[in-house]
Structure formats: C-alpha cells, structure tokens
Amino acid sequence: MKVKIFDFEDEQDLQNAMNSFLEDLEKEVVDIKYAVSSFPMGEEQIYCFSAMIIYM
C-alpha cells in the first residue's frame, strides 16, 4: 500500500493535480481523504486544500 499527498492553496490546483495523478495511476485506489483548513494572516484569510490518495 502507498500514499500520495497533495497540498495547495487553491482548490482548482488540487483538483488538477489529483486528476493528472489518477489518469496515470495504474494501481487500485483504496481511499481518498480530503481536508480544508484556513487561518488568518494579517487581513487575509489563507486556505489550505489537501488530499491523500491511498492506493495499491
């Protein structure tokens, strides 16, 4: 079993990276875990979109 971790500040970047990885993956996907976190930085709100693909 292996894992691939993705971490981006933009959800579209995460989606594109995951889709590219999955298109080329010749293994069975066991599970996909997804998380979103945010925190203030000055007057901005910073977001972190991450995912972990577990595959065999």
MITORZA-260892 format. One line per 5 residues: number of its first residue (from 1); their letters; for each residue x, y negated, z of N, C-alpha, C. Coordinates in Angstrom, 2 decimals, padded with zeros to 5 digits. Each point is the difference from the previous one (the first is absolute). Example, Ala and Ser with C-alpha at 12.3 -4.5 7.8 and 13.67 -1.06 7.14 Angstrom:
REM residues 2
1 = AS = 013.19 005.69 007.80 -000.89 -001.19 000.00 000.90 -001.20 000.00; -000.35 -001.05 -000.72 000.82 -001.19 000.06 -000.77 -001.09 000.73
REM end
This chain:
REM residues 56
1 = MKVKI = 000.84 001.17 000.00 -000.84 -001.17 000.00 000.90 -001.24 000.00; -000.40 -001.01 -000.76 000.75 -001.25 -000.09 -000.95 -001.17 000.14; 000.56 -001.19 000.25 -000.80 -001.22 000.08 000.64 -001.11 -000.83; -000.84 -000.90 -000.47 000.46 -001.20 -000.69 -000.71 -001.17 000.66; 000.77 -001.01 000.42 -000.54 -001.17 000.70 000.01 -001.20 -000.93
6 = FDFED = -001.08 -000.75 000.01 -000.13 -001.23 -000.77 -000.34 -001.13 000.96; 000.56 -001.19 -000.23 -000.25 -001.15 000.88 000.10 -001.28 -000.83; -001.10 -000.73 -000.10 -000.05 -001.21 -000.81 -000.79 -001.09 000.70; 000.25 -001.25 -000.38 -000.76 -001.13 000.53 -001.26 -000.27 -000.83; -000.12 000.66 -001.14 -001.15 -000.21 -000.88 -000.63 001.35 -000.32
11 = EQDLQ = -001.31 000.11 000.15 -000.68 001.27 -000.22 000.09 000.48 -001.46; 000.07 -000.92 -000.94 000.13 000.38 -001.41 001.36 000.64 -000.27; 001.05 -000.52 000.64 001.33 000.60 -000.12 000.01 001.43 000.56; -000.66 000.18 001.14 -000.09 001.34 000.59 -000.73 000.95 -000.93; -001.11 -000.45 -000.53 -000.79 000.82 -000.92 000.82 000.40 -001.23
16 = NAMNS = 000.68 -000.95 -000.59 000.80 000.28 -001.20 001.12 001.00 000.30; 000.69 -000.19 001.12 001.11 000.89 000.35 -000.51 001.42 000.28; -001.11 000.11 000.70 -000.55 001.32 000.29 -000.48 000.70 -001.26; -000.67 -000.73 -000.88 -000.47 000.59 -001.24 001.16 000.48 -000.87; 001.06 -000.77 -000.07 001.18 000.42 -000.77 000.62 001.26 000.59
21 = FLEDL = 000.12 000.04 001.32 000.56 001.17 000.67 -000.87 001.24 -000.25; -001.30 -000.15 000.14 -000.91 001.13 -000.15 -000.07 000.50 -001.44; 000.15 -000.90 -000.98 000.00 000.41 -001.40 001.16 000.94 -000.31; 001.14 -000.25 000.61 001.21 000.79 -000.26 000.16 001.19 000.95; -000.83 000.07 001.03 000.12 001.05 001.01 -000.51 001.33 -000.57
26 = EKEVV = 000.85 000.99 000.05 -000.38 001.33 -000.48 -000.21 000.95 001.17; -000.36 -000.54 001.14 -000.22 000.77 001.22 -001.44 -000.20 000.46; -000.41 000.81 000.96 -001.34 -000.10 000.57 -000.03 -001.06 001.10; -000.94 -000.94 -000.09 -000.19 -001.00 001.05 -000.79 000.63 001.14; 000.55 -000.07 001.21 -000.65 000.56 001.18 -000.91 -001.05 000.64
31 = DIKYA = 000.51 -001.23 000.12 -000.78 -001.06 000.66 000.61 -001.36 -000.36; -000.82 -001.02 000.15 000.46 -001.38 -000.16 -000.49 -000.79 001.19; 000.90 -000.64 000.69 -000.32 -000.86 001.15 000.20 -001.44 -000.42; -000.92 -000.88 000.39 000.02 -001.40 -000.42 -000.15 -000.89 001.24; 000.72 -001.11 000.04 -000.11 -000.92 001.12 000.19 -001.43 -000.47
36 = VSSFP = -000.66 -000.91 000.71 000.13 -001.43 -000.24 000.28 -000.66 001.34; 000.97 -000.89 000.01 000.25 -000.78 001.21 000.21 -001.45 -000.41; -000.21 -000.88 000.95 000.19 -001.43 -000.27 000.51 -000.68 001.26; 000.69 -001.11 -000.23 000.49 -000.79 001.13 000.22 -001.43 -000.46; -000.14 -000.94 000.91 000.22 -001.40 -000.37 001.49 -000.32 -000.07
41 = MGEEQ = 000.36 -000.82 -000.97 001.37 -000.50 -000.10 -000.12 -001.48 -000.31; 000.16 -000.80 001.02 -000.23 -001.43 -000.16 -001.48 -000.23 -000.26; -000.29 -000.70 -001.08 -001.38 -000.24 -000.36 -000.53 001.02 -001.00; 000.83 000.98 -000.37 -000.39 001.03 -000.96 -000.43 001.27 000.71; -000.79 000.81 -000.70 -000.35 001.34 000.46 000.73 000.99 -000.91
46 = IYCFS = 000.85 000.84 000.56 000.77 000.97 -000.76 -000.69 001.36 000.07; -000.12 000.66 -001.15 -000.61 001.32 -000.06 001.03 001.03 -000.40; -000.19 001.20 000.48 000.86 001.13 -000.36 -000.92 001.17 -000.36; 000.09 000.44 -001.25 -000.79 001.11 -000.50 000.95 001.18 -000.16; -000.27 001.11 000.68 000.89 001.13 -000.08 -000.78 001.30 -000.18
51 = AMIIY = 000.70 000.97 -000.54 -000.59 001.32 -000.22 001.08 001.06 000.08; -000.42 001.17 000.38 000.89 001.16 000.04 -000.68 001.12 -000.78; 000.70 000.52 -000.99 -000.51 001.14 -000.76 000.75 001.24 000.49; -000.77 000.99 000.44 000.57 001.28 000.45 -000.25 001.00 -001.14; 001.08 000.64 -000.45 -000.14 000.91 -001.13 000.89 001.22 000.17
56 = M = -000.32 001.04 -000.78 000.77 001.25 000.04 000.63 000.24 -001.35
REM end
